[in-house]
Amino acid sequence: MKDNDDQINEGLKQILEIINAKGDTGELNKIVERTSNDFNQDKGDATT
């Protein structure tokens, strides 16, 4: 599982990506998908 600083940095990067997407639904969907995949991976790491 990522440590707290890495999680904060990833969250800030995602916020900036969302701001820069400026309504581009394709880009926003990619960000959401990538975030969901990262969350599921971290969730799996926590259970093992």
Helices and strands as residue ranges (DSSP letters): H 4-21, H 25-47
